[in-house]
Amino acid sequence: MRLYFDVSTLNPQKVTGVGVYMLQLLRHFKAHPDVELWPVLKLSRLKNKSAIESTLGLSCRPLLPWTLFPGAESVFHGPDFKLNTWGPFPRIVTVHDMVVFEEKYNRPDFYLKGIREMTRVLTAPGLDAVIVNSEFTKKEVLRFFPHLSERIYVTHLGCNRAQETVTHSLDLPEKYVLYLGTLEKRKNVSGVLKAFEILKSQGAPEKLVLAGGWGFGAEEIQAQMAASAYKSDIIHLSYVPDGKLAELYSRARAFFFPSWYEGFGIPVLEAMALGCPVVTSQGGALQEVCGDAALFADPADPENMAQVLKQVLSQPELREKMQKQGRERAAQFTWEQCAEKTLQVYRQVLGR
């Protein structure tokens, strides 16, 4: 099959969750004997063409009607919420979450714009399939767009962190709890800080490392950090390059991720793969991904979060058990499986 794969939003200089998904699928499709891979770019993103081509090791074509030749075996895939083309061939989009419908986690302008764009995409007459990364996100999509019930497919994401070599190049404290992700309201960073303060008040020796750039609600989080009685024990790292993430995870005593809303949760999977015990939120996609390999806390209750986190930090036997279970759980999620299930979606759509 010929696959038109939209790489318009790929940022080679700062690869985050959706970018990891795109690069991993491309790596597998590039080597697949049944796929003729044609990466495509919106005209407004052509300034990034050289950097993207260098990262992919592939040529990219501008996304214009005459660059996409329809045929019995042609498919278009927008892997980042977007359908940037039209034509007489199957079109597929990946929806990673439905957070744009949660007003409290978005800027007002982004909230309204996001709903309009998502509605446009998911009601497009030429949309043949929707790929989501979890059963939770499938339920979320169908809550707003029930007409897609026969066209929605779940493909869990993968993880390859366990194969990486861990270096010791970062200046990190000897004992620390790690949070990794955008520092924003929906990730419950405020709750992370409150639970950490409770832990410190009980004599915990660990410091808190917050790794990630600032997002919606940053001012509130920054003010909370500045006012904390334990601010000297809170370390903020901005964007950490992909090659150093294995070290960041593996040296942490626990990974603390009590997010309010996730479509999948790659960070918890990566932490488990590297033997870092995970404390995360009850319910939703995070519990779906972690299974019985993590401990779960109420993200609305800092006392409960602190209590659960303290269990991990103070019980060596529990830590060792969680490290073993986490590695086993993470090994069940591979990019090879994700890519093959995605190809199955393409084949099903082509076979209609």
N, C-alpha and C positions, 0 to 999 in steps of 0.2 A: 504494500500500500504506500501511497505518497502521503506523508504527514506534514501539513503546514502547522508549525508549532510557533506560537506567538511569544517572542522573547522581548517584547517592547519594554517591559518593566524591570528587566534584569539589570541589576547594578553590580558589576564585577568588583567594584571597590568596597562594597559593603553588603555582603551576602547574608541576609537574615532568613527567617523561616520559609517564606514562599520561594525565595531565590534558591535555597537548598533543594527544595522540591523540584524546581525547574531544571537545575543542573544535574540532579541525579537521574531524572527521567531522560534527559538528553544524552547522558553518558551511556545509558543502556540502549536507547533507541539507535544511537549512532553505530553501535556494534551489532545491531540485530539484522539478520539476513532478509527478513520480510519487510523491512521499513526503509523507504527512501525519504530521508529526513530533509525537510526544507525549513529552516528557521526563518521567520519573517519579522519585520520591524515596521511599526507605524512611522509615517514620514516625520512626525515631530520628534522621534527618537533616533533619527539617522545620525545625529552628531555623536551618538555612543557606539556606532557601528563597529569601528576598529577595535575598541576595547572589548566589546562583546564577542566579536569574531576571534580575537586572540584567546579569550577565556574558553570558548567552545571548541576551537580548532575547526570551525566550519564557517562557510560563507553565509551571510544573511541577505535576504532579498527584501526590498521595500514592499510594504503591504499595499499593493495596488491591484485593481481588478485584473489587469492583464498579466500579473505575475502569478496568479492562482488559476491554473488550468483545471477545470472540472473533469472528472473521469469516474469510472465505476469504482475505482479504488482510491479516491481522494478523500481526506478527512482534515478538517480544521479543528485545532484544539487551543482554546484560550486558557492557559493554566493559572491565571491570576485574576479571576472574577470577570474577565472582559471578553466580549465578542466583537472584535474589531474588523469584521469583514462580513460579507454576504456572498451569496452565490448558490448554484445548484449542486451543492455537495454537503455531506453531513457536517454539522457544527456541534462542538462539544465544549463545555465550559467547566472549570473546576471552581467550586465555592468552598473556601477554607473555613468560613464561619459566617454567622449572621449578626455580628455585633453591631452593624450599622443600624439595626432595628432597636438597639438598646440606647435610648436617648441619654441616660445618665453617664454613659461611657464615651460620649462623643461631643466634640464642639458643635454648637448649633448649626453652623453652616455645613459642616461635614455630615452631620446627621441627616439633614434634609436632602443634600446632594446625593449622599450614599444610598438613601432609600429610593430616590428617583432612578439612579443608575442601576441598582440591583433589580428593581422592578422592570426596567427596560430590558435587561438581559434575560431575566427568567420568564418573561412573557413574550420574548421574541418568537415570531411564527416559524423561523427556521432553526430553532434550537432542538437538537435531536437527543441530547443526553446531558445530564448534570452529574459530575463526579464530586463526591464529598469524602472527607478523610476519616469520618467517624459516624457511628450510628446516632450519636447525639446531634451532630450537625444535620444528618438526614431528617431527624424529627423536627429540627428548627426550620429547615427549608420547607418541609411539608406543612408546618404550622401556618406559614404565610402564603405558600404556593401549592396547595393540595393537588392542583392539576398535573403536577410533575410526578405523581406517585409511580407511574409506569416507566419513567425515564431517568430515575435517579439510582446511582450506583455508589457503594462504599468501597474505597480503596485505602486501607490504612497506610500511613507513611512508614518509612524505614529508618534505620539507624546503623551507621558504620563506625561509630566512635570507638568501639571495643578493639578495632584493628589498629588504632593509632598508637604511636610511640609517645610516651609521656615525658616531657622535658621538665627541667627545673630552672626556668628563665624568668619567672615572674616574681616580683617582690611582694610576697604574701605573708600574712601572720602565721604563726605556727598552728594555731587553732582558730578556725572560723566556720561560720554558717554562711552558705552561699545563696544569694538570689540572683538569677540571670534572666534578663528580659528587659523590654522597654519599661522605664520608670514612669508609670501612668496609672490613672485611677482604676481602670478595669483589672489591672494585675494585683490590686490590693496591696500596694507597697506600703500604704499607711498602716494596714494591719500587720505587715511584716515588722515595721518599726515598733508598733505597740507591743507585739508579742516578744520582740527582742528586749525591750526595756524591762518587761516583767521577768524574763530570764536573768538579766543582769542584776536586777534587784534581789534575786535569789542566790546570787553568788556565782553564776556561770562564768567561766574564764574566757569563753569564745568571743571573738569579734564578729562583726557582720560585714560581709562584702556584698555590695550592690553593684552588679555589672550590667551596664546597658545605658542607652541614650535616654534623653528626657522625652516624655510624651504628654498627652492631655492630662492636666491636673498637676503639672510639674511644680508650680509655685507653692501649692499646698504641701507637697512632699518635701520640698526644699526647706520650707518654714518649719516643718515638723522635725527634720533632721537638725536644723540649727538650734532648735529649742530643747533638744533631747539632753537629759542629764548624762547620757552616755555617748555623746557625739564624738568623743575622741576614739571610741571603739567602733565607729561606723566608717567604713572605707568605700568610697565611690570610684569605680573604674568605668570609664566611658566605653565605647565600642571596643571589644576584645577581638583581635583577629582570629579567624577560624583555626589557624594552626596552634593557637595557645589555649583553646577551650578545653582540651583534654586535661591539661595540667590544672586548670582552674577547677574543674569538676573533681578530679581524682584526689586533690589535696584537701578538699573540704570535708569537714566532719559530718555535714548533712546538707542536703539541698532543700531549701524552704521555698515553696511555690504555691501559696494559698490563693491563687487567682480567682476572681469572681467569674470569669467567662473565658473559655478556650474552645476552639474548634477541634483541636487535637492535643497539642502539648508536647512538641518535640523536646523542649528542655528536660522534662521529667524522664523521657526515654533515654536521652543522652546521659543523664546523671546515673541512671540505673546501669546502663551499659558499662560505665566506668567505675562501678562499685561504690557509688556515693548514695547512702541511704536517703530516701525521699519522703518528705512530709508535704502533703498537698491537700487540695480541697475535696470535700465530700461531694459525690455525685458528678454528673456531667461527663464530659469527654475525658477529664483527667483520671477519674476512677475507672473508666472504660479502658484506658491505655495501661494503667498501672496494675489492674487486677488486684491480686493479694500480695503484691511485692512492695507496697508502700504503706505508710500510715496516713490516715485521713483525719482532718480536723475541720471544725466549723469556721469558715472564713469570716463569719460575723462575730466571732467570740475570741478576742485576743487571749483571754485566760486559758481557754481550751487549746488554742494553737500553741501557747507557751508550754502547757502541760505535755502535749503530744511530742513537741520538739525535745523537751527535757528527757523524755523516755529514751529517745535515740541517743542523745548526747551522754547520758549517764549509765547506760547499760551496754557494756561491751558485747555480751552474748547476743543481744538483740541486734546490735549493729552488724555483727558478723552474719547473722541469719538473713538480715535484709540485704546485705551485699550479695550474698549467694542468690537469693530469690530475685533480686533486681537484675543481675546479669542473665539469669535464665529467662526472665520475662522479656527483657530487651532483645534477646536473641530470636524471639518469635516474630519480630518486626524487621523485615529486610527490604532494601530498595529493589532487589530483584523481584520479590513478590509484588511490590507496589507497581513496578513497571509492567510486569506480566498481566496483572489484573487490569491495568489501564489499556493494554493492547486488547484484552478480551472485550472491553467496552467498545473500542474502535471496531472490532470484528462484528460484534452484535449489531451495531448501528449500520455497518455496511451491508449486513445480511438481511436487513429489513426490506 
